[in-house]
């Protein structure tokens, strides 16, 4: 492995674990309307982590109670595991591996796509309210990624409750960040 690849791997691990650790260790990070998308890009591969309050994706945070809510949880979980959460302009990205963690479902529903669900990972704020979050990790294989400097995400269009999506990335050109509003779905890889 070259020094560049080792450096990118270390940076990717840092950005991906920092987001996961931060969200789970800081209940104050849970904010309706806001979500985070972190990317590590190398060659034709994107590794990402997406975190969001369940409310942004489902419209509720409690464990699914009705059949309609259970169906919505299943549908959302499948969509998050099967849909590339980042893509090139040529739509060249394919999901190679995905894991979806959440606390909104029940223990009875099955998942055919290898998604893991964490039904115990809850935290309460100072008022005793329980927050429920989704955390998605994906590994994407993307054709023509090396020539793409503009990427897109379907998240802001698919989930109207996401008012602000904070996107952070690390790639061979450095690192950068951009906040997307609900009306925005593309971002340009640049150093910021």
Buried (B, 14 or more C-beta within 10 A) or exposed (E): EEEEEEEBBEBBEEBBEEBBEEBBEEEEBBBBBBBBBBBBBBEBBBBBBBBBBBBBBBEBBEBBEEEEBBEBBBEBBBBBBBBBBBBBEEEBBEBBEBBBBBBBBEEEEEBEBEBEBEEEEEBEEEEEEEBBBBBBBBBBBBBEBEEBBEBBBBBBEBBEBBBBBBBBBBBEEEBBEBEBEBEBBEBEBBEE
